[in-house]
Amino acid sequence: MSTVAFVNVALRGHINPTLPVVAELARRGHTVTYHTTAAFEPDVEAAGATVFRYPGDGPPLAGPPTPVTLLEQLARTALETLPSVLSDPRP
C-alpha cells in the first residue's frame, strides 16, 4: 500500500473537505499522514490519519480579507511551516 501525505491550511474550509478522502484512503489500507495544527488533530485522527503538527494555530488572517493580503499571509504561513513539515519523520 501507499503512504499519502496531506499538508493543508489550518482552516475548516480547507480541512473538512479532505477528511472524506483521508477516511477512504485509510479504509483502503493506505497509510495517511496529515500536517496540520493541534486544533484539527481530533478530526484528522478520527478520519484515520496520523497527525504531524506544524507550529501555530493556522494562518494569521488579520486585516481586510483582500486577495492580495490573503495571498501574502498564506505565503508567509507556508514559509513558516515548511521546515517542520520537511523535518517530520515519515512512517
The 8 nearest C-alpha neighbors of each residue, nearest first, counted from 0:
[[1, 29, 28, 2, 30, 27, 3, 24],
 [2, 0, 29, 30, 3, 28, 31, 24],
 [1, 3, 30, 31, 29, 4, 0, 32],
 [2, 4, 31, 30, 32, 1, 5, 29],
 [5, 3, 32, 33, 31, 6, 2, 34],
 [4, 6, 33, 34, 32, 7, 3, 31],
 [7, 5, 34, 33, 4, 35, 8, 84],
 [6, 8, 9, 5, 35, 34, 14, 13],
 [7, 9, 10, 13, 57, 6, 14, 35],
 [10, 8, 57, 35, 7, 36, 14, 11],
 [9, 11, 13, 12, 8, 14, 57, 58],
 [12, 10, 14, 13, 15, 9, 39, 16],
 [11, 13, 10, 14, 15, 16, 9, 8],
 [12, 14, 11, 10, 15, 8, 16, 7],
 [15, 13, 11, 17, 16, 12, 10, 9],
 [14, 16, 18, 17, 11, 12, 13, 19],
 [17, 15, 18, 14, 13, 19, 12, 20],
 [18, 16, 20, 15, 14, 19, 21, 13],
 [17, 19, 21, 20, 15, 16, 46, 22],
 [20, 18, 22, 21, 17, 23, 16, 46],
 [21, 19, 23, 17, 18, 22, 24, 16],
 [22, 20, 18, 24, 19, 23, 46, 25],
 [21, 23, 46, 19, 25, 20, 24, 47],
 [24, 22, 26, 20, 25, 21, 19, 27],
 [23, 25, 27, 21, 26, 29, 22, 20],
 [24, 26, 29, 28, 22, 27, 23, 47],
 [27, 25, 23, 28, 24, 22, 29, 47],
 [26, 28, 24, 25, 29, 23, 22, 0],
 [29, 27, 25, 26, 0, 24, 30, 1],
 [28, 30, 25, 1, 0, 24, 27, 2],
 [29, 31, 2, 3, 1, 25, 28, 32],
 [30, 32, 48, 3, 2, 4, 29, 49],
 [33, 31, 49, 4, 48, 50, 5, 3],
 [32, 34, 5, 50, 4, 51, 6, 49],
 [35, 33, 51, 6, 52, 50, 5, 53],
 [36, 34, 52, 53, 9, 33, 7, 51],
 [35, 37, 52, 38, 56, 53, 39, 9],
 [36, 38, 40, 39, 52, 35, 56, 41],
 [39, 37, 36, 40, 56, 41, 35, 9],
 [40, 38, 37, 42, 41, 36, 43, 35],
 [39, 41, 37, 43, 42, 38, 44, 50],
 [42, 40, 44, 43, 39, 45, 38, 37],
 [43, 41, 45, 44, 40, 39, 46, 18],
 [42, 44, 46, 40, 45, 41, 48, 39],
 [45, 43, 48, 47, 41, 46, 42, 40],
 [46, 44, 42, 47, 43, 41, 48, 22],
 [47, 45, 22, 43, 44, 18, 21, 48],
 [46, 48, 44, 45, 25, 22, 21, 43],
 [49, 47, 31, 44, 32, 43, 46, 50],
 [48, 50, 32, 44, 33, 31, 51, 47],
 [51, 49, 33, 32, 34, 52, 48, 40],
 [50, 52, 34, 33, 35, 53, 49, 32],
 [53, 51, 36, 35, 34, 50, 37, 54],
 [52, 54, 36, 35, 83, 80, 34, 51],
 [55, 53, 80, 52, 36, 56, 83, 79],
 [56, 54, 57, 36, 53, 58, 37, 80],
 [55, 57, 36, 38, 54, 58, 9, 37],
 [58, 56, 9, 55, 59, 36, 8, 10],
 [57, 59, 76, 60, 73, 72, 9, 56],
 [60, 58, 61, 57, 72, 76, 73, 56],
 [59, 61, 58, 62, 72, 69, 64, 63],
 [62, 60, 59, 63, 64, 72, 68, 69],
 [61, 63, 64, 60, 68, 65, 69, 59],
 [62, 64, 65, 61, 68, 60, 69, 66],
 [65, 63, 69, 62, 68, 66, 60, 61],
 [64, 66, 68, 67, 63, 69, 62, 70],
 [65, 67, 69, 68, 70, 64, 71, 63],
 [66, 68, 70, 69, 65, 71, 64, 72],
 [69, 67, 71, 65, 70, 66, 72, 64],
 [68, 70, 66, 72, 67, 71, 64, 65],
 [71, 69, 73, 67, 68, 72, 74, 66],
 [72, 70, 68, 74, 69, 73, 67, 75],
 [73, 71, 75, 69, 74, 70, 68, 76],
 [72, 74, 76, 70, 75, 71, 69, 77],
 [73, 75, 77, 71, 76, 72, 70, 78],
 [76, 74, 72, 78, 77, 73, 71, 79],
 [75, 77, 73, 79, 74, 78, 58, 80],
 [78, 76, 74, 80, 75, 79, 81, 73],
 [77, 79, 75, 81, 76, 80, 74, 82],
 [80, 78, 76, 77, 81, 75, 82, 54],
 [81, 79, 77, 78, 83, 82, 53, 76],
 [80, 82, 84, 78, 83, 79, 77, 85],
 [83, 81, 85, 84, 80, 86, 79, 78],
 [82, 84, 86, 85, 81, 80, 53, 87],
 [85, 83, 81, 82, 87, 86, 80, 53],
 [84, 86, 82, 83, 87, 81, 88, 80],
 [85, 87, 83, 84, 82, 88, 81, 89],
 [88, 86, 84, 85, 83, 89, 51, 82],
 [89, 87, 86, 90, 85, 51, 84, 83],
 [88, 90, 87, 32, 2, 4, 86, 51],
 [89, 88, 30, 2, 32, 49, 31, 87]]
